[in-house]
Amino acid sequence: MQRVLIVGPCGAGKSTFGFALAEATGLPLFHMDKLNWKPGWIDSTDEELRLRLREVVAGDQWIIEGTYGGTLDERLPRADTVVYLDYPIPLCFWRVLKRILAWRGRARPDMTEGCPERLDLGFLLYVARWNHGSRQRLEGRIGPYRDKVVRLCSSREAQCWLDSLALP
């Protein structure tokens, strides 16, 4: 395992899982949110994001956390492992709300400095509607790579999988 993608709905814990996986493996961790967002919540252009992403993906070792479906075509072929945190949406929604409260007004460690956590109703609707479009698109994109996919459906499964990496 040298090149890992971590995907799933917002609030599943991709960043938290990424930090734990990087610690367990020693692989460098990259966050799609940091690659995409500029200070002040300014979106990178598609060209800017793809240029930054190509530099990361060209490397021999990496963990990239973040779904960003429009860029999976560049990441999936190079990944040797795809961790899909396929968690229930009510749990993810609850986690997003907790994250907003915990980090409100401050940038999270997995986010670009100058992008403080905030309440965004459009984002909350996106999370709530994950099962009605985004899930199908993600599963369609990772389907051809199913031999690389590790689907984890709970925090307990995720922890057991991480713990299994430490075994000799």
C-alpha positions in Angstrom: 0.0 0.0 0.0 1.8 3.1 -1.3 -0.9 5.3 -3.0 -4.2 5.5 -1.2 -7.4 7.4 -1.8 -9.9 8.0 0.9 -13.4 8.8 -0.3 -16.9 9.0 1.1 -19.6 11.5 2.0 -18.8 14.7 3.9 -18.7 14.1 7.6 -17.7 10.4 7.3 -14.3 11.3 8.8 -12.1 11.1 5.8 -9.6 13.6 7.2 -9.5 12.0 10.7 -9.0 8.6 9.0 -6.3 10.1 6.8 -4.4 11.4 9.7 -4.6 8.0 11.4 -3.6 6.1 8.2 -0.6 8.5 7.6 0.6 7.9 11.2 0.2 4.1 10.8 2.0 3.9 7.4 4.3 6.9 7.3 2.9 7.9 3.9 2.5 11.6 3.2 -1.1 12.9 3.5 -2.7 15.4 1.1 -6.2 16.9 1.6 -8.2 17.7 -1.5 -9.7 20.7 0.4 -6.3 22.2 0.9 -5.4 21.5 -2.8 -8.6 23.2 -3.9 -9.5 26.1 -1.6 -7.7 29.4 -1.5 -8.0 31.8 1.5 -11.4 33.4 1.8 -13.1 30.3 0.5 -12.1 31.0 -3.1 -12.3 28.0 -5.3 -9.3 27.1 -7.4 -9.9 26.9 -11.1 -10.2 23.5 -12.5 -6.9 23.9 -14.2 -5.1 25.1 -11.0 -6.5 22.1 -9.0 -5.6 19.6 -11.6 -2.1 21.0 -11.9 -1.6 20.7 -8.1 -3.2 17.3 -8.1 -1.0 16.0 -10.9 2.1 16.9 -8.9 0.9 14.8 -6.0 -0.4 11.9 -8.0 2.9 11.6 -9.9 4.6 10.7 -6.6 5.4 7.2 -5.6 3.8 7.5 -2.1 0.7 9.4 -1.0 -2.6 9.4 0.8 -5.1 11.7 -0.8 -8.3 12.2 1.2 -11.3 13.8 -0.3 -13.9 12.6 -2.8 -13.9 15.5 -5.4 -15.6 13.3 -8.0 -14.5 15.4 -10.9 -10.8 14.6 -10.2 -11.2 10.8 -9.5 -10.2 10.0 -13.1 -6.7 11.3 -12.4 -6.3 9.6 -9.0 -8.0 6.2 -9.4 -5.6 4.7 -12.0 -2.6 5.5 -9.9 -4.0 4.5 -6.5 -3.3 1.0 -5.3 -5.9 1.2 -2.5 -9.2 3.1 -2.3 -10.7 3.3 1.2 -14.4 4.1 0.9 -15.9 5.3 4.2 -19.5 4.3 3.3 -21.1 5.6 6.5 -24.8 6.3 7.1 -25.8 9.8 6.1 -27.6 10.7 9.4 -24.3 10.0 11.2 -22.4 12.1 8.6 -24.8 15.0 8.9 -24.5 14.9 12.7 -20.7 14.9 12.4 -20.8 17.9 10.1 -22.9 19.8 12.5 -20.6 19.0 15.4 -17.6 20.0 13.2 -19.2 23.4 12.4 -19.7 24.0 16.1 -16.3 22.8 17.2 -14.3 24.8 14.5 -16.7 27.7 13.8 -14.6 30.8 12.9 -11.3 28.8 12.7 -9.7 26.8 9.9 -9.5 23.0 10.5 -6.1 21.3 10.2 -7.2 19.7 6.9 -8.4 23.0 5.4 -6.5 26.0 3.9 -5.7 28.7 6.3 -8.1 31.6 5.8 -11.1 29.3 5.3 -12.8 29.3 8.7 -15.5 26.7 9.4 -18.9 28.2 8.9 -22.6 27.3 8.6 -23.4 26.9 5.0 -27.0 25.7 4.2 -26.1 24.7 0.7 -23.4 22.4 2.0 -25.8 20.9 4.6 -28.3 20.2 1.8 -25.5 18.5 -0.2 -24.7 16.2 2.7 -28.4 15.4 3.4 -28.9 14.5 -0.3 -25.7 12.4 -0.7 -27.7 9.2 -1.3 -29.7 10.8 -4.1 -27.0 11.3 -6.7 -23.5 11.8 -5.2 -23.4 8.2 -3.9 -24.3 6.7 -7.3 -21.8 8.9 -9.1 -19.0 7.9 -6.7 -19.9 4.2 -6.9 -20.0 4.4 -10.7 -16.5 5.9 -10.8 -14.9 3.5 -8.4 -16.8 0.5 -9.8 -14.1 -0.4 -12.4 -11.5 -0.4 -9.6 -13.5 -2.6 -7.2 -10.5 -4.9 -6.7 -8.7 -1.9 -5.0 -11.7 -0.8 -2.9 -11.9 -1.3 0.8 -15.4 -0.4 1.8 -15.8 0.4 5.5 -19.3 1.0 6.8 -18.7 2.0 10.4 -16.1 3.7 12.6 -15.6 0.3 14.2 -14.8 -1.4 10.9 -12.4 1.5 10.1 -10.6 1.1 13.4 -10.3 -2.6 12.9 -8.9 -2.1 9.4 -6.3 0.4 10.7 -5.4 -1.9 13.6 -4.8 -4.7 11.1 -2.1 -2.6 9.4 0.0 -2.7 12.6 0.1 -6.5 12.6 3.4 -8.1 11.5 
